[in-house]
Amino acid sequence: MQELTSLSKLISLEGKTAVITGGARGIGLAITRRLAEAGATVVIADIDATEAENIIVQLKSQEIDAHYVKCDITVEAEVRHMVDYILEEAGNIDILVNNAGIYPRKSLEEMTGQDFQNVISVNLTGAFLCGRYTAEAMILRGNGGCIINIASIEALHPSSTGMSAYDASKGGVLMLTKSMARELGKHDIRVNAIAPGAIKTRGMLFQTSPSGNRSQLKELKLFLSRIALGRLGDADDIARTVLFLASDMAEYITGEMIVVDGGYLVS
Ligand code: NAP
């Protein structure tokens, strides 16, 4: 009988370098922590230096090999610099998690072309730029790699009033994932996506806070009532799925999107 690789070996990321965009808070921070726990050297690429540098200090105090590179993912030159910096610091990039994203709410009547473009720039163009330059580095090295795009269930259904730019951007992320998987498979680079439902993060709760709009709070309650598992998600629910996809547990999975929504879409 063929000997099976042990589970601990399959899930281990020892010797790998993982880059997490927007990795200093929310879902991104949970991902940073889990990938580090699995043994990866982690690099947080974030626009906000203060928050990220504090997190790096905390991670280093736990003997985690962690780095920060300031990067606005909408700016091509900054993305190229990010990749060069990581190659210099860590020597290689094995895993990219395209997590950074924004979700401002504006109705169609209020939304200008620039508002729409801003969301597309971060959520879709940013994921493309980071994926494109990281994949180039992975191809040059010739050792494969893994790209994980944090999409949303909004890639699969229109969510609510004011989210048309966001929904369009995440629909784009899903198709970008599939196209990149198709093109990069021959280099042994796997590209997958995760579609979170409602996850408790500062960004999401701020959007629906009491100081925000009453109808948004009502909407959140209605949303909650439709979640089969009866609770909002934790950032770690997404981080665990990222760990699975980043590891050899998912060695034969590419071009897929895993929905992590507590059963919202089936209700
Ligand atoms: P969050 O708490 O708002 O964190 C997003 C992070 O991305 C922040 O650190 C932010 O930096 C960073 N960022 C924003 N624009 C950037 C840019 N141009 N360049 C580099 N970094 C940038 O968000 P979250 O709730 O954790 O969401 C993370 C991802 O999951 C997003 O892609 C989101 O669309 C997706 N998602 C979230 C939910 C949810 O319910 N939370 C559901 C479905 C999908 P600043 O702090 O400086 O803004």
Residues whose N, C-alpha, C, O or C-beta is under 5 A from the ligand:
A	BS01	NAP	G22 A24 R25 G26 I27 G28 A45 D46 I47 D48 C71 D72 I73 T74 N99 A100 G101 I102 V122 I150 A151 S152 P196 G197 A198 I199 T201 R202 G203 M204
